[in-house]
């Protein structure tokens, strides 16, 4: 049963399952697999590892086919990485945007074990003309039937990576999550881990890898998961890629009641794309401006940083709490939403309003979904 300390997962869609982690319950650096958010576009396929094969082809010298045992026999690597659904925070868009109404829990940090994608590509011998690597999952279906955005019949979920990202150290094909085999909803038996990129690049249930000599313009890059880019003057569409710098407050929750004169721990997590988090600042709305939060745990590439700030409100009243992150590339979390991201990349500062009361009072336990 859910408790104030451990609320239950939040179902945003029953079929296919799309389930949000209750971010207000954040306590550990790693999110347990059973609490990790789930983002599915189609029903999770039932795959038997005994029959499953990974096929690698396209612009390669030697097309190959591997079973799971062969992949597990290769040199493995384990690293921790945060993955965020590109639509996380969509509920905060004004006016509302179409899509799953994620609040702030379509994100999580886990330890992933697998083999570098680079080593599998080396086995196949990538040709010099290669430009991208297409990852294709076993999940498929029809998207938006009878709409202008409808898919051309049943399609698989497929995304490509630039070759340089595909062969980077932070890109692996994982068969383990938090030291256990992948669950069905998290991509069993094999999924992509693309450190620093939004979750749409982390293709699950991979069955095919195709090395391409031209940019891939499939449904999930040309019609969905894109943003507008204005560097050339007129806006043009570009596929989503790197995550944006972001910090979120886990506690206190919206509407919490605190007591004047008593210290309170403002707590949350921060992450970015290819750059590490360098700073989290907190503003409590008491006229003292931005102050330095304390980063917790060791800095690691592609993992999030938990952070805290101890605050003792001196007077009763309403306060607006805000946090903002800065990463190693100098990117600062923006104050306001941006117009060029469609319904994605909601990384602006989301305030949390709390009430400070003069003395302890009895209320119902407070936590939000």
Beta strands, then each sheet from edge to edge (+ up, - down):
strand 1: 10-13
strand 2: 18-20
strand 3: 54-58
strand 4: 64-66
strand 5: 77-84
strand 6: 107-116
strand 7: 132-141
strand 8: 155-162
strand 9: 171-177
strand 10: 180-181
strand 11: 191-194
strand 12: 206-212
strand 13: 226-229
strand 14: 236-239
strand 15: 246-251
strand 16: 257-259
strand 17: 263-271
strand 18: 277-283
strand 19: 291-292
strand 20: 294-295
strand 21: 305-312
strand 22: 317-327
strand 23: 352-357
sheet 1: 1+ 2-
sheet 2: 4+ 3- 12- 7+ 8-
sheet 3: 5+ 6- 9+ 10-
sheet 4: 5+ 6- 9+ 11-
sheet 5: 13+ 14-
sheet 6: 15+ 17- 21+ 20-
sheet 7: 16+ 23+ 22- 18+ 19-
end
